[in-house]
Amino acid sequence: MAFESLTEKLQNVFKKLRSKGRLTESDVKSALKEVKMALLEADVSFKVVKQFINSVQEQAVGQDVMNGLNPGQMVIKIVNDELVKLMGSETTEITLKQGNEITVVMMVGLQGAGKTTTAAKIAGKLKAKGRKPLLVACDVYRPAAITQLQVNGEKQGIEVFAMGDKKKPVDIAKAAVEHARGQGMNVVIVDTAGRLHIDEDMMQELIAIREAVHVDQSLLVVDAMTGQDAVNVAETFNEKVGIDGVVLTKLDGDTRGGAALSIKAICGKPIFYVGMGEKLSDLEQFYPDRMASRILGMGDVMSLIEKAQANLDESKAKEMEQKMRKAQFGFDDYLESMNQMKKMGGISSVLGMMPGLGGKMKDLEGMVDEKDLARKEAMIYSMTPAERSNPDLLNPSRKNRIAKGAGVTVAEVNRFVKQFEQTRKMMKQMPGMMKGKKGKLGGFKFPF
């Protein structure tokens, strides 16, 4: 995730604070100096960092904290609360009109930020909530934009309204709203054109669309990897066109993530969603409190539970629970557990949401070798159905055939089979690990 380096540095600061029984004012100031440097290195705006540190220091050197039973923990709580406040305190969602009234959402942003894909992602989220969205292709300047939206719309099962690249975007938007009204659709998401840089023509076009179709919500899509440039873009769009909120993309990448901590404080607009990957399902509602928890390395259990509930099949989970209790699960079940983990964003993504592991992602990535998991998958696919369901059939000649089919050595096959058997024995001894109840993280197992 974007904040790995920041999380690691903050955890080191907090570790020092926790180790002290009593805190002096000098201890707090020294710790906050390190926090300040960590935030600046994460590309958080200098102005925002200065205000943040002053606010934390003002509270942290108070008598209640310094004389408390655990002053280190209290300082960490203050930092957490101030981070939440910095990012907006409350979760903001798209305001939708009731019933068949049409809500018009306009997506704006620079080229390359992921606007077209994000429009389809949001449409998918609204469809899942029972809405009837229509995607509108108003980017008539980039040759592939219309096709890209149509492909993504088809994947989401959502209609895309397009009139080619010869019509004016304003006319396309007006026709789209009329089409939606005639078809009983209640959300129109307009994908507007992006430019390589902000120019007056672009702004005028957006203003014209907004006025012609009475846009209810304007969402700016910005690339988290551009750091403070993302904040500058947000300021300019808000000043010239007016925006209601921001969608921050590529927050899963190797980026410092300072934009997430600066946008609300600088331009006063909340972050609605964050893009955590390229798949159409990789869009998360932005929760300031959960993001603060992730940044501080405290995990994000609520998001993990929601991912599990949205992506895991409860009946399959219960079936696998029974097999694991009796140590009867085979390689097909192993494959199923890997597939479930992939639906949730992969093992690294899931572990990153576990409390205490946020700042140790580099260590976790060393432990979780995705390429090794792919090799194991290849070994399973090289087995016969009988071998998958009954691992006891795997004699030396069968293992040799599997190794050739998967392009690995016999030693790797032996190691995998041995590891699998050890896992089966362990699961039999730990019957309480799998819970099928709703709201629990049961139903999937890490496929190690």
LOSEFI-326274 format. One line per 10 residues: number of its first residue (from 1); their letters; for each residue x, y, z of C-alpha. Coordinates in nm, 2 decimals. Layout:
N
NUM = A = X Y Z; ...
END
This chain:
448
1 = MAFESLTEKL = 0.00 0.00 0.00; 0.10 0.36 -0.05; 0.18 0.43 0.32; 0.42 0.14 0.39; 0.72 0.36 0.45; 0.52 0.61 0.65; 0.37 0.33 0.86; 0.71 0.18 0.93; 0.86 0.51 1.05; 0.56 0.60 1.27
11 = QNVFKKLRSK = 0.56 0.26 1.43; 0.93 0.30 1.52; 0.85 0.64 1.68; 0.56 0.49 1.88; 0.77 0.20 1.99; 1.01 0.44 2.16; 0.72 0.62 2.32; 0.57 0.30 2.46; 0.90 0.19 2.61; 0.91 0.50 2.84
21 = GRLTESDVKS = 0.72 0.48 3.17; 0.70 0.85 3.20; 0.71 1.11 2.92; 0.88 1.45 2.94; 0.79 1.74 2.72; 1.12 1.69 2.55; 1.03 1.33 2.47; 0.71 1.44 2.30; 0.88 1.71 2.10; 1.15 1.47 1.99
31 = ALKEVKMALL = 0.89 1.21 1.88; 0.68 1.47 1.70; 1.00 1.60 1.51; 1.03 1.24 1.37; 0.66 1.23 1.29; 0.70 1.56 1.11; 0.99 1.43 0.89; 0.80 1.11 0.82; 0.50 1.30 0.70; 0.70 1.54 0.48
41 = EADVSFKVVK = 0.88 1.24 0.33; 0.54 1.09 0.25; 0.48 1.41 0.04; 0.22 1.56 0.27; 0.19 1.94 0.23; 0.43 2.14 0.45; 0.14 2.37 0.56; -0.07 2.07 0.65; 0.22 1.90 0.84; 0.29 2.22 1.04
51 = QFINSVQEQA = -0.07 2.26 1.15; -0.10 1.89 1.23; 0.22 1.88 1.45; 0.11 2.20 1.63; -0.23 2.05 1.71; -0.09 1.72 1.83; 0.18 1.89 2.04; -0.07 2.12 2.21; -0.27 1.83 2.33; 0.01 1.59 2.40
61 = VGQDVMNGLN = 0.20 1.81 2.64; -0.11 1.87 2.86; -0.12 1.76 3.22; -0.38 1.49 3.16; -0.14 1.32 2.91; 0.19 1.37 3.08; 0.06 1.24 3.42; -0.16 0.96 3.28; -0.10 0.59 3.34; 0.02 0.53 2.99
71 = PGQMVIKIVN = 0.12 0.86 2.83; 0.28 0.69 2.52; -0.05 0.53 2.43; -0.23 0.86 2.49; 0.00 1.04 2.25; -0.06 0.77 1.98; -0.44 0.81 2.03; -0.40 1.19 1.98; -0.20 1.13 1.66; -0.47 0.89 1.54
81 = DELVKLMGSE = -0.76 1.13 1.62; -0.58 1.42 1.44; -0.51 1.20 1.13; -0.88 1.12 1.11; -0.97 1.49 1.15; -0.72 1.58 0.88; -0.88 1.34 0.63; -1.23 1.45 0.69; -1.36 1.27 1.00; -1.68 1.15 0.83
91 = TTEITLKQGN = -1.73 0.91 0.54; -1.88 1.09 0.24; -2.09 0.91 -0.02; -2.25 1.01 -0.35; -2.58 1.18 -0.27; -2.84 1.00 -0.47; -3.20 1.12 -0.54; -3.49 0.90 -0.44; -3.69 0.66 -0.66; -3.68 0.72 -1.04
101 = EITVVMMVGL = -3.54 1.07 -1.01; -3.21 1.09 -1.21; -2.89 1.17 -1.03; -2.62 1.30 -1.27; -2.26 1.24 -1.17; -1.98 1.40 -1.37; -1.64 1.25 -1.37; -1.36 1.50 -1.43; -0.98 1.49 -1.42; -0.65 1.49 -1.61
111 = QGAGKTTTAA = -0.57 1.22 -1.87; -0.40 0.91 -1.72; -0.55 0.94 -1.38; -0.79 0.65 -1.44; -1.11 0.84 -1.48; -1.28 0.62 -1.74; -1.21 0.30 -1.54; -1.32 0.47 -1.22; -1.65 0.57 -1.38; -1.72 0.20 -1.46
121 = KIAGKLKAKG = -1.61 0.10 -1.10; -1.85 0.35 -0.94; -2.13 0.24 -1.17; -2.07 -0.12 -1.06; -2.09 -0.02 -0.69; -2.41 0.17 -0.75; -2.56 -0.12 -0.94; -2.48 -0.36 -0.65; -2.68 -0.12 -0.43; -2.99 -0.16 -0.65
131 = RKPLLVACDV = -2.95 0.15 -0.86; -2.99 0.15 -1.24; -2.68 0.34 -1.38; -2.60 0.45 -1.73; -2.24 0.53 -1.84; -2.20 0.81 -2.09; -1.90 0.84 -2.32; -1.83 1.21 -2.35; -1.45 1.19 -2.41; -1.45 1.24 -2.79
141 = YRPAAITQLQ = -1.09 1.34 -2.81; -0.90 1.03 -2.70; -0.95 0.76 -2.97; -0.97 0.46 -2.73; -1.18 0.63 -2.45; -1.52 0.53 -2.59; -1.42 0.17 -2.66; -1.26 0.15 -2.31; -1.58 0.26 -2.14; -1.79 0.02 -2.35
151 = VNGEKQGIEV = -1.56 -0.27 -2.26; -1.57 -0.19 -1.89; -1.95 -0.13 -1.90; -2.00 -0.47 -2.06; -1.79 -0.64 -1.79; -2.01 -0.47 -1.53; -2.33 -0.54 -1.71; -2.40 -0.17 -1.74; -2.53 0.01 -2.06; -2.29 0.27 -2.21
161 = FAMGDKKKPV = -2.45 0.56 -2.41; -2.22 0.67 -2.69; -2.27 0.88 -3.00; -1.92 0.85 -3.15; -1.65 1.11 -3.16; -1.81 1.36 -3.40; -2.08 1.50 -3.17; -2.02 1.77 -2.90; -1.99 1.64 -2.55; -2.27 1.87 -2.43
171 = DIAKAAVEHA = -2.51 1.73 -2.69; -2.41 1.37 -2.59; -2.47 1.44 -2.22; -2.82 1.59 -2.29; -2.92 1.30 -2.51; -2.79 1.05 -2.25; -3.01 1.20 -1.98; -3.32 1.18 -2.20; -3.23 0.82 -2.29; -3.19 0.73 -1.92
181 = RGQGMNVVIV = -3.53 0.89 -1.84; -3.70 0.68 -2.12; -3.54 0.36 -2.00; -3.62 0.41 -1.63; -3.25 0.45 -1.52; -3.18 0.66 -1.22; -2.81 0.74 -1.22; -2.62 0.89 -1.52; -2.24 0.89 -1.49; -2.08 1.12 -1.74
191 = DTAGRLHIDE = -1.72 1.03 -1.84; -1.57 1.36 -1.96; -1.25 1.42 -2.15; -0.92 1.45 -1.97; -0.62 1.66 -2.10; -0.25 1.62 -2.04; -0.27 1.95 -1.85; -0.54 2.19 -1.74; -0.65 2.44 -2.01; -0.93 2.69 -2.05
201 = DMMQELIAIR = -1.11 2.49 -2.33; -1.13 2.19 -2.10; -1.28 2.39 -1.81; -1.53 2.57 -2.04; -1.65 2.23 -2.17; -1.70 2.10 -1.82; -1.89 2.41 -1.72; -2.12 2.38 -2.03; -2.20 2.01 -1.95; -2.27 2.09 -1.59
211 = EAVHVDQSLL = -2.51 2.36 -1.68; -2.68 2.17 -1.97; -2.77 1.86 -1.77; -2.78 2.00 -1.41; -2.50 1.79 -1.27; -2.57 1.68 -0.91; -2.22 1.57 -0.81; -1.89 1.64 -0.97; -1.61 1.39 -0.88; -1.25 1.47 -0.95
221 = VVDAMTGQDA = -1.03 1.16 -1.02; -0.66 1.22 -0.93; -0.36 0.99 -0.94; -0.21 0.94 -0.59; 0.13 0.87 -0.74; 0.16 1.24 -0.85; 0.18 1.34 -0.48; 0.13 1.72 -0.42; 0.05 1.77 -0.79; -0.27 1.58 -0.72
231 = VNVAETFNEK = -0.36 1.84 -0.45; -0.28 2.13 -0.69; -0.50 1.97 -0.95; -0.78 1.94 -0.70; -0.75 2.31 -0.60; -0.76 2.42 -0.96; -1.06 2.21 -1.06; -1.25 2.32 -0.75; -1.18 2.69 -0.82; -1.26 2.67 -1.20
241 = VGIDGVVLTK = -1.54 2.42 -1.22; -1.64 2.33 -0.87; -1.61 1.97 -0.74; -1.80 1.79 -0.47; -1.54 1.53 -0.39; -1.23 1.34 -0.50; -1.15 0.98 -0.60; -0.79 0.89 -0.54; -0.65 0.62 -0.77; -0.34 0.40 -0.76
251 = LDGDTRGGAA = -0.32 0.41 -0.38; -0.21 0.04 -0.40; 0.11 0.14 -0.58; 0.46 0.22 -0.45; 0.37 0.58 -0.38; 0.41 0.81 -0.08; 0.04 0.88 -0.05; 0.06 1.23 0.08; -0.23 1.35 -0.14; -0.47 1.14 0.08
261 = LSIKAICGKP = -0.36 1.34 0.38; -0.35 1.68 0.22; -0.65 1.71 -0.01; -0.93 1.77 0.24; -0.72 2.01 0.45; -0.62 2.22 0.15; -0.92 2.23 -0.08; -1.19 2.14 0.17; -1.33 1.86 -0.04; -1.37 1.50 0.09
271 = IFYVGMGEKL = -1.23 1.18 -0.06; -1.52 0.96 -0.17; -1.33 0.65 -0.29; -0.98 0.51 -0.33; -0.87 0.29 -0.61; -0.67 0.00 -0.48; -0.59 -0.19 -0.80; -0.67 -0.22 -1.17; -0.96 -0.47 -1.15; -1.31 -0.32 -1.17
281 = SDLEQFYPDR = -1.38 -0.44 -0.81; -1.07 -0.26 -0.67; -1.25 0.05 -0.55; -1.30 0.11 -0.18; -1.52 0.35 0.00; -1.29 0.60 0.18; -1.32 0.58 0.56; -1.09 0.84 0.73; -1.08 0.64 1.06; -0.99 0.32 0.89
291 = MASRILGMGD = -0.73 0.48 0.67; -0.57 0.64 0.98; -0.57 0.30 1.15; -0.39 0.15 0.84; -0.14 0.43 0.84; -0.06 0.38 1.21; -0.01 0.00 1.15; -0.32 -0.09 1.35; -0.48 -0.27 1.07; -0.83 -0.24 0.91
301 = VMSLIEKAQA = -1.04 -0.53 1.04; -1.37 -0.37 0.94; -1.27 -0.34 0.57; -1.13 -0.70 0.59; -1.47 -0.83 0.72; -1.66 -0.64 0.45; -1.43 -0.78 0.18; -1.49 -1.13 0.32; -1.86 -1.09 0.33; -1.87 -0.94 -0.03
311 = NLDESKAKEM = -1.64 -1.20 -0.19; -1.67 -1.52 0.00; -1.93 -1.79 -0.06; -2.07 -1.88 0.28; -2.20 -2.22 0.18; -1.86 -2.31 0.04; -1.70 -2.18 0.36; -1.91 -2.41 0.57; -1.84 -2.70 0.35; -1.46 -2.64 0.37
321 = EQKMRKAQFG = -1.49 -2.59 0.74; -1.63 -2.95 0.78; -1.36 -3.09 0.55; -1.08 -2.91 0.75; -1.22 -3.03 1.08; -1.19 -3.39 0.96; -0.87 -3.33 0.76; -1.05 -3.45 0.45; -0.98 -3.15 0.23; -0.79 -3.21 -0.10
331 = FDDYLESMNQ = -0.60 -3.00 -0.35; -0.93 -2.88 -0.51; -1.02 -2.72 -0.18; -0.67 -2.57 -0.17; -0.73 -2.42 -0.51; -1.07 -2.28 -0.39; -0.90 -2.12 -0.09; -0.65 -1.95 -0.32; -0.92 -1.83 -0.55; -1.11 -1.68 -0.25
341 = MKKMGGISSV = -0.80 -1.50 -0.14; -0.74 -1.36 -0.49; -1.10 -1.22 -0.49; -1.01 -1.03 -0.17; -0.70 -0.87 -0.34; -0.44 -1.14 -0.27; -0.26 -1.25 0.05; -0.05 -0.94 0.08; -0.35 -0.72 0.07; -0.53 -0.92 0.34
351 = LGMMPGLGGK = -0.23 -0.94 0.57; -0.18 -0.56 0.53; -0.52 -0.51 0.70; -0.43 -0.73 0.99; -0.36 -0.53 1.32; 0.02 -0.49 1.37; 0.12 -0.60 1.03; 0.07 -0.27 0.83; 0.43 -0.15 0.88; 0.58 -0.49 0.81
361 = MKDLEGMVDE = 0.47 -0.53 0.45; 0.83 -0.57 0.32; 0.88 -0.86 0.56; 0.54 -1.01 0.47; 0.61 -0.98 0.10; 0.93 -1.19 0.16; 0.72 -1.45 0.34; 0.44 -1.46 0.08; 0.59 -1.54 -0.25; 0.32 -1.49 -0.51
371 = KDLARKEAMI = 0.53 -1.67 -0.78; 0.56 -1.97 -0.55; 0.18 -1.98 -0.51; 0.15 -1.98 -0.89; 0.39 -2.28 -0.91; 0.18 -2.46 -0.65; -0.13 -2.38 -0.86; 0.04 -2.53 -1.17; 0.13 -2.85 -0.98; -0.24 -2.89 -0.88
381 = YSMTPAERSN = -0.35 -2.84 -1.23; -0.11 -3.11 -1.34; -0.28 -3.36 -1.12; -0.56 -3.59 -1.22; -0.91 -3.53 -1.05; -0.85 -3.85 -0.84; -0.51 -3.72 -0.72; -0.65 -3.39 -0.63; -0.93 -3.53 -0.42; -0.71 -3.80 -0.26
391 = PDLLNPSRKN = -0.34 -3.68 -0.20; -0.26 -4.03 -0.07; -0.24 -4.15 -0.43; 0.07 -3.95 -0.50; 0.35 -4.21 -0.54; 0.70 -4.13 -0.69; 0.60 -4.19 -1.05; 0.29 -3.97 -1.02; 0.50 -3.70 -0.86; 0.75 -3.72 -1.15
401 = RIAKGAGVTV = 0.47 -3.67 -1.40; 0.32 -3.38 -1.21; 0.67 -3.21 -1.19; 0.71 -3.24 -1.57; 0.36 -3.11 -1.63; 0.41 -2.81 -1.40; 0.76 -2.73 -1.52; 0.91 -2.77 -1.17; 1.14 -3.02 -1.00; 1.03 -3.34 -0.82
411 = AEVNRFVKQF = 1.19 -3.19 -0.50; 0.94 -2.90 -0.53; 0.65 -3.14 -0.57; 0.77 -3.34 -0.26; 0.81 -3.02 -0.06; 0.46 -2.90 -0.15; 0.29 -3.23 -0.08; 0.47 -3.26 0.26; 0.37 -2.90 0.35; 0.01 -2.98 0.24
421 = EQTRKMMKQM = 0.00 -3.29 0.47; 0.13 -3.09 0.76; -0.14 -2.83 0.70; -0.41 -3.10 0.71; -0.28 -3.23 1.04; -0.27 -2.89 1.19; -0.62 -2.80 1.08; -0.75 -3.12 1.24; -0.60 -3.01 1.57; -0.75 -2.66 1.55
431 = PGMMKGKKGK = -1.12 -2.71 1.50; -1.20 -2.36 1.63; -1.02 -2.18 1.35; -1.30 -2.20 1.09; -1.62 -2.01 1.17; -1.90 -1.99 0.92; -2.10 -1.72 1.09; -2.17 -1.39 0.92; -1.95 -1.11 1.03; -1.65 -1.33 1.10
441 = LGGFKFPF = -1.35 -1.37 0.89; -1.41 -1.75 0.87; -1.46 -1.92 0.54; -1.12 -1.87 0.39; -0.78 -2.00 0.49; -0.44 -1.87 0.40; -0.32 -2.12 0.14; 0.03 -2.18 0.29
END
